[in-house]
């Protein structure tokens, strides 16, 4: 271990230095990388020193997703306390299924579930950490199906056809979960949205009424708090009224937007989330914990255990279900994701997360001002949270983003809005300074001008 620790320290320090000097690394082709690295597992092991050299090259060839010029996906930044907790988790190597194995780590997870549940309006939540929002949404669907169709866990749908409702802006994990659970992706009803990207409650109710008349069993409504493209928030109170009227489970996918419960203005979107039955919240997004760190929260204690628990005498050997997280988890072996968030929260406190959400929101508003002041650019939507969607009229969006990336000025993604490809720039790294955002848009404007006057190929 001493050699491993020394190597780890050296490689991390080198990586951080390289990230500062080269924050946007040129993406190499698979062919280039396969030619450069020996990737196949060897028949005979290599010396640790040679492994270190191979790791050095592989780290240098990996996109720099924690730099202050990474705006491509819904994660970013690097919280030192969370990083420390993640490394300690690997050292402890504890699987989070029983108190006998997890000990105090289980109590840490329970404390976080309790606090996060309370912040979402669930006074005594049941919950568990998962490896990502997709698994949290899937877990929420499992509980919803067991409530919609009694005996679903043991006997399946029993001749009933469950239906799932989500907006057209909802995350792709919802139909994916329906496919995995045997509901069928064709039984996911996608509800239209308004101009801000929010689910239309009247369209939702019409779809549910129509399905009931057709003999379907409405099982779950998935509302989204922070959509992937526009960052929009569905109207929870209106949706909840519909869910209660038709006795349908209401799940809120707040994987992206959940952390805005700390923000002084955006937290208003969470005033009614306590009306829901379950919530997904990802800490690896705005809270900047290392990937992955998600939690599924269920308002009524006992329902997750009822839907998930399975007898296994070789594993569950005494103790209350509350202290044996494996009884409410899809997984058996499960990495400890709670410790890194606990470490980060200890250092940041609520005040630190308030500051982080203010920082990323302010960066989004700065970007909005830069776009509105730039004749080459056009804002597609006023930002609902921290997503900025814009384009450069007359310039191909893919070409613009490629030019910005290849010149080392920023890594940014694109999305479809109003049937066309636009720039989708997201601000999740709270360490990004205002001047970095302003420089980025100077670069984007320059690339847009160059492409606008370039002769067609």
N, C-alpha and C positions, 0 to 999 in steps of 0.2 A: 503493500500500500504506500509506503513512503515515496517510491519511485513514481507511482501513479499520481499522487498528490502534487509532486514537483512538476511532473509533465503537464498536468491539468492547469496549474498556475501559469506556466510558461505559455501554453497554447492559448489560454483565455486572454492573457495580457497582449500577446501578439495579435489576436483577432480584434480586440478592441481598438488597438492602434491602427490596424489596417482599415477598420470600419470608419474611423475618423478621416483617414486620408482618401478612402475610396468608398463613399457611402452608397454608390449605385454601381454594382458590378455588372459588366457585360455578360449577358446570358449566353452560355456556350451550348452547342448542339449536343444531343446524346452521342453522336458519332465522335465528336471531339473529346468528350469526357471518357468514353470507353477506351479510346486510343491512349489517353493520358494516364489512366489509373488502372491498377490491377484490382478489379472489383470482385472476381469470383472467389469463393472461399477456398483456401489452399488445402492440399492433402497434408502437408507438414506445416507446423506453426512457424511464425517468424519471430525474431527477437522483439522485445518491447520497444527498443530504440527505433527499429524500422517501422513499427506501428505508429510511433509518434510522428515520424516523417510523413507517412502516408496520410495521417490525420491532418497534418499541417497543410498539405496540398488540397485535401478534400474541403477543409474549412474555407480555404481561400477561393475555392470554386463554387461555394454555396452563396445564393443571393443574400444580401445583407438586409434582413427583414426587421431589424431593430434600429436601423439608422434613422436620422431625422429627415431623410428624403424618401422614406418608404410610405406610400399612401395607397397601396394596391389592394389590401385585404382588410378584413375587420379584426385586426389585431396589430399590435406594434408597441414599440418601446421596450424598456427593460427596467423592472423594479428591483433594486438591489436586495431588499429584504425578502421578496418573493423568490428571487434566484437562490438566496441562501437557504430558504426553507425547502426548495426543490432538491438541492444537492443533499441536504440532510435527510430528506425522505429516501433518496437513493441509498445513502449510507445505512440507514436504519432498515430498509428493505422490508417494511411491514405490509402485509396484506390486510385490507380493511374489511374482513368479514365477521370477525368475532372479537369480543372484548378480551378474551383470553390471549389472543395474538396481538391485538392493537393497543390495548391498555389506554393510556392517556390520549393517544391519537384519536381514539373513538370519541372521547369526551370533547376534544377540540372540534371534531366534525359536528357533533351534536350542538355545541355552542354556536358555531357558525350557522347551522341550519336554523336554530332558534332565532338568532338575530336577523338573518336575512329574511326569514318568514315574517317576523314582526314588521320589518321595513316594508314588506309587500302587503301588509294588512292581514296576515295570518297570525293570530295571537299565539297559537300552539301548533306550529307546523310539524308535519312529518316530512322527512326528506333524506336525500343521499347525494353525494357527489358522483358525477359521471365523467367519462372521457369525452366531453363535448356536448354542445347544444343539441345535436342530432339525436344522441342517445337519451338526453333529458326529454326531448319531445316524444321520442318513442316510448319512454317510460310513462309519460303522461297519458299517451294513447292507450297503453295497456290498462292503466287504472280506469280510464274512461270506458273502455269496452266492458270491463268487468262490472261496472255500475249500470251500464245500459242494458246488458244482457246477463241476468243472474245465472251463475254457473258457467260463464264463458271460459273461465280458466280450466275447468275440468271437462267440459262437454262441447266447447266451441260455440258457434253461432246458433246451433239448434234450429236451423231452417230460417233464421232471420238474416236480413241483409243490412249490416250497419252502414251508416253514411257519416263521413267526416266533412266539415265545412271550414274553409280557410279562404282568405282573400287571394286575388290573382297576384298580389305582391308578397304573399306569404313565402316562407322559406321552403326550399325544395325538399327538406328533410321530412315534411309532413306527408306528401304523397309517397315518398320513399318508405316511411314507416308503415303506411297503410299497405304497401306492397309486401313488406317483410312479414307483417302480422296476418296476412291472408285476407284482409279487408278488400284489397284490390284497389289499384290506383284509379280505376274508372269510377270508384265510389267515393272519391274525393271531389266535392263540389266546390269549384272556385268562384267566389263571390266577387262581383265587380267593385271598383273603388271610385272615389270622387277624384277631383283634380289634384288633391293633396296626397293621394295614395292611401286614403283611409277606407276601410271596408264600409259599404253602404248597408246600414241595418235593415232598411226596408227590403232590399234585395235578399239579404240573409233570411229574413222571416218568410218571404215568398217561397224561397227554395225549400225551407224546412216544411212548410205547410203542404207544398206540392209533393214532397217525398213521403210524408205521412199518408197522404191520400193515395199514393201509389204503392203503399205497403212496405216502404223502407223503415228502418229504425235509426233515427238520428242519434248518434253516439257521442260526438264531440264537436265543439266549435273551437277552432284555433284562432284566437285574436293575436295580433302582433303589436308589440310595443318596441318600435324601432325596426322598420322594414329594411331589407338588405340594400336596396337601391336608393330609395328616397329618404330613408330614415323616419318614416311616418309612424304615427301612433293611432291604432284603431280606437273607436269610441267605446270604451269598456262598459260604461253604465248602460248605454242603449243595447249593447250586445248581451249584457247580463240579463236585462229584463226579458229579452227574447229567449235566452237559455232557460230561465226559470219558468217562463210560460209553457215551454214545451218539454221541460224536464231533461235538458241536455247538458252534459258536462261542459264547462267552460275552462279551457286551457289558455293561458297567456304566454306566448313565446316572447319573453323579454330577454332572450339570450344577448342581444345586442344592446338594447336600450335600458336594461335593468339598472345599470350603475347611475343613470340620470336621476334616480330617486334621491341622490345627494345634491343635485343641482337646484339652486334657489328658484328658478323659473320652470325648468323642464320637469321637475318633480310633480307638477300639477297633473301630468299625464298619468300618474300612479295613484291618484286620489281614490279611484274606484277599483283598483286591482284586487282589493280585498273581497270584492264580490265574486271573484273567480274561484274555481275549485283547485287549480294547480298553476304553477308558474315555472318557467325555465329562466335561469339567470347565469350568464357566462362571466366568470371573473377574468378570463384570459383576453377579454376585449378591453374595455375602457379602464379596468382596474390593473391592467398590464402585468398580470401574473404569467409565468411561462406556460406555453401550451401543454396540455389542455387542462381547464379547470372550470367545470360547469356544475350546477346544482339543480335538481328537480325538487320543487316544494309542493306539498299537498296540504290543503287547509285542514281537512279532517284527519286527525291521527288515527292510524289503524288501517286505512284503506290501501296504502301502499303495501303493507305487510300482507294484507288479505289477498292482494292481487299477485304478489311476487314470491311469497314464502314457499319453500319446498323442504320436506323433511330430509335430513342428512345427518344421521347419528355420528358419523365419523367427523363431522365438522362442527355442528351446533351441540356442544356438550355442556349444557347448563347456562344459567343466566337469563335475564329478561330479554325479550326481543328488542327493546329499545336500545340495548347496549350491544346488540349483534347486528350491525348494518347489513350483513349478507341476507337477512330475512326480508329486506325491502329493496334489494338491488338486483338488476338483471344479471350482473356478473357474480362469479365466485371470487377468484383471484382479482384483486382490485388495487391499483396503485394508490398510495396516499396522496390525494390532491388537495386535501384540506390544509396541511401544514404550511404550504407556501402562501396560501391566502391568509392564514392566521398570522404568519410572520409579517406580511405586508400590512395588514390591518393594525398590528401592534405598533408599527413604526409610523404609518400614515395617520391613523385615527380617522374619525369621520371628517375632521377638518381637512386632512390631506386629500381625501377623496372629493370633497367639495371643491378644493382648489384644482384638482385634476380635471374634473368635469367643466369647471369654468375655463380652464386653459384650452381644452379641445373645442369647446363651443366658441370661444373668442377667436380661435384660429379659423373656424368655419366662417364666422362673420367677416373676418379679415379677407378671406378668399372671396366671399361674396362682393365686398367692396372693390377688390381688385378686378373682378370680372366685369362689374358694372361700369368701371372706369376705363375698360380696355375696348377700343373700337373693333379689335379683331375677334373678340369673344362674346358669347351670348349665354346668359344664365337661363337654364331650362326650367328650374324650379327655385323658389325661395327656400332655403334649407330649413327643414323641420327640426333638425338636430345638428348633426355634424357631417352629413353627407352633402357634397357639393356636386350637382350635375350641371354640366355646361358643354358647349361645343364651340367650334370655330367655323362659322358659316362659310361654305365653299372649300373647306379643308377636310380631307378624309381623317376621321378620328383615329383610326388605327395607325395611320402614317404619322400623325402628330404625336401620339404616345410613344411610338417606336423612336422617333427623333429625339424626344425628351429623354428617354431612357438611354439610348445609345450615346448621347452626349454627356451622360453622367449627371443630369440635372434633376432626376427624380424618377421613381418607379410608380406608375399610376395605372389603374385599371379602367375598363369601360363597361357599359351596361346598355340595355335597351330601354328607352323611354319614348313614349308616343310613337312607337314603331320605328325608331331610328337609333343608331348607335351614337352614344354620347360619352363624354368623359365622366367617370364617377370617381371622385376624389374623396377619400375619407380621412378624417383626423382622429386618430386614437392615441397617438403618442403625445402625452401631455408635456414632454420635455422639448417639443418643437417650439422654437421662439417665433415671435411675430415677424421678425426680419427674414427668417428662413422662408416663411410663407410668401412674403413680398418678393423675395428673390426668385422663388419658384415661378411666380406668375410673370415676372419680367422675362424669364427663360421661355415660358410657354408662349407668350406673345411673340417673341423673336422667332421661335420655330414656326408658329402659325403664319407669320408674315413671309418667312422664307418659302414655306410650302405653297402659299397662295400665289406666289409669283414664279414658282418653278414650272418649267414646261412639262406638259403631260408626257408620261413615258410611252 
